């Protein structure tokens, strides 16, 4: 059943460059650049592009458009063998692993659209997540080199109470570990108090809350409220295919995302800025 959009609240979040259709955290991720919010509604923080300007990396440029479209189409059609074969060929030819993952994420967004239209069932989302996981495994060595940076830290993640989807969260977990972050994954259907307990005990640099279904937003909101009271200095990121600025404001989070790799970059910048 469709639910009406959640009401806006005062807390401001930086706008995502675009909001893709529903899927999972990094099927869509990791954290479009929303900046830390202040009581007056102003924002300050990373640039709206979602990664540090100092990195000098320009995404989605200088890539073979034919390769991108072919790879995106194979992911969208759940062609596992075709995707993995093409990714291997692309890596051997020296293609930027970030571009490979970007193309696969676009295909994952199409999978999310098909799921919303009833073309794919839940099994299709699960299969797409498994394909993407294998892509990350193939690209991990090159990805670690491409994402090499000074920042590393601790990220506490989990899926909000009332939601059992974990495909996107799992992909984010892999991406963060590839970058060198320590990650504690609380799993799915995580009660708000559990986030608070681990945040106090482990003292992460960032808390990430994932949610795919709209019914999880109230739980996200309660989790953020409790975290503000118990650990106010820890930034909170929310992620999910249907997350947008309006939901971010409603929940009260500092950042929101539909792209896992941008999420990694924002976590990197949070750690660097607080170092």
N, C-alpha and C positions, 0 to 999 in steps of 0.2 A: 504494500500500500504506500503510495506516495505521501510524503509529509510536506507541509508548508515550510518555507525557508525559516530558519531561526532568526529571531529579532536581533537588530544591531545593538551593540553595547559601546561604551565609550572607548575601551582599549583599542588602540590603533595597531594595525599590522601592515607591513609593507606589502604592496600589491605584487601578485605573481605576474610574470610576463604574459601568461595565458592560463586558462583553466581547462585542461583536457577533460574528456568524458570520463565516467566512472571506470575505475579498475582498482588496482591496489597500490601500495605506497610507491613502489618504484616502477610499477608498471606505468606509473604516471608520476613520486618523491619524493622525495627527499626533500624538499624544503624551499619553496620559492622564497625569494628574499623578502622576508618581512622583518622589520627592524624591531629592536627592543622598544616597548611602548612605555609611555610615561603618563602620569595622571592627567595631564592637560590635553592628552590626545595626540601630542606630537610624537614623532618617531625619529630614531637615530640608529644607524647600524650599517650593515652591509649594503652594497649597491644593489639596485633592482635586478641586476643581471644574475645574481645568485652566487657569484664567486669573487675572489679577491682580484681587483684590477692588477695587483702586483704580479699575479701569475703570468699575465701576458698571453694567456691562451684564448683563442677565439673559437668558439664552438660552432659546429654546423657549417663551417666554411672549408674550402679546399678538400672537399670529399667528392668521390665519384658518385654523381647523382643516380646513375643507373644501378650501381651497387646498393646505394641506400634504398631505392625503391624496391629492388628485388628482395633485399633482406627484410625490409618492412613487410612486404607481401607474404613472404614465407612464414614469418612469425604470426601474422594475422590469420593465416590459413592453417596454423598448427603443424607445419611441415617440419617436424623435428630433424630428420636426416638432412633435409635441404638446408636448414638454418645452420646446423653445426658444420656441414661441409663448406658452406660459403664463408662462415666465420673463420674457419681454419685457413682457407685460401686467402682471405683478406689479411689475416695476420702475417702469413708468409710473404705477402707482397708489400708489407710495411705499412698497412693502413693504420691510422691512429685508433687505438682501442676505444678511446672515448667516443669517436665517431661511430664505431661499430655498435657500441652499447646504446648510443643515441638513436640509431636507426631501429634497433630492436625494441627500444622503449616506445617508439612511434607505432610499431606493430602491436605492442601490448595494449596501447590505447585503443586500437581498432578492435582487439579482442574484447576489451571492456565495453565498447559500443555494441558489439554483437551480443554480448551477454545481456546488456540492458534491453536490447530489442527482442530478446528471446531466441536469437539465432544459435547461440551457444548456451549450454547449461553450466552449472557449477564445475562439472568435470572439465569443461573447456578452459575455465580460468585456472584450474589446478594444473592442467597440462601445459598451458602457456607459462605459468610460473616455473614449472620444472624445466622447460626449454630455456627460459631466461637464466635460471640458476646454472645450467650447463654452459651457457654463453659466458657468464661471469667467471666460471672456473677456467674456461679456455683462455679468456683474456686476462686473467689475474696476473700472470707474470709481467706482461707488458703494461697492464694497468697500474701495478705498483710502481713501476718506473715513471710512468706518465704523471701519476698523482703524487710523486715524491715531494715532500715538503717538510718544514720544520715542525708544524703543529701536529700534536697527537694528544689525546686525552681520553677521558672516560665518558661514555654515552650510555645512559640507562633507557631501554626501550621496552615497549609492551603494547599489546592491543587493548583498547579500552573495555571496561566491564560491559557485558552484554553483546560483545562482538567476538566471533571466533575466527575471523579471517586473518591469515598470517602470511600470505604470499608476498605482499609488498614489504612487510616488516622484515621478513626473512632476507629478501634481496637487499634491503638497506643494511641489514646486519653484515652480510657478506661484503658489501661495498665499504662499509666503515672499517671492517677488519683488514681489508685489502689496503686501506690507507694507513693503517697502523694504530687505529683507535682500539682501546679496550672497550668491549661491549658486554653489558649484562642484559640478557633478554629474559623478561619476566613471563613471556608466553602470551597467551590469549585470555580474554575474559578476565582481565586483571582488575581487582577492586581498587578504588581510589586510595584507600588506606595502605595498600601494599606498595604502590608507587612511593608514597610518603615515607614509609618505613625504610625502604631500600635507598631512597634519596638521602635520608638522614644518615644511614649507616655507611653508605658507600661514597657519598659526596661526589657525584658525577659532575662533569662540566656542563652537561646538557641532559635534559629529560625529553625523550621523544614518545609521543602517544599516537598510536595508529588507530584508525577507525574507517571502515568502509561503509557501514550502514548508518542511516540518519539517526536511528535510535541510540547510537553510541555517543551522541553529542552532549547529552545531559551528563553522562558519566565523565566525559572529558572535562566538562565545565566544573564538576565537583572536584575532580582530581586537581585541576589547576588551582581552584580555590584553596584546597588543603595544602598544596605545595607552596602557595604564596604565604600562607600563615606559618608553615613549618620550615621552609627553606627558600626564603624570598630572593636570594641571590642566584639561584639556579635558573637559567633560561629554559623555557618550555617550547618545544616544537610539536606541532600536530601534523599528521599526514594522512592522506587517503584520496581516493579517486574523486570524491565529491567535495572535498575540502576547498574552500575559497576564503577570500578576505572576510566576507560576512560571517561565516562560521568561525573564523579565527577571532573576530571581535566578540561574538557570542560566548565562545569558550573562554576567552581571556588570555590566550597563548601569546607568546612573543613572536613566533614564526609559524609559517605554514608551508606545505610543500606538496607538489605532485611529481617530483623528479628526484630520484635517489642520488644521482651524482651531484646535483646542486645542493642536496642535503649534506653531502660529505663536505663540500666546499664551505657551506655556512658553518658547520661544526668546526671546521678548521679555523675559520676566521674568528669564531667565538673564543676558541682556545687562545689564539694569537692575541686578540684584543685584551683578554683577561690575564694574559701572562705578564 
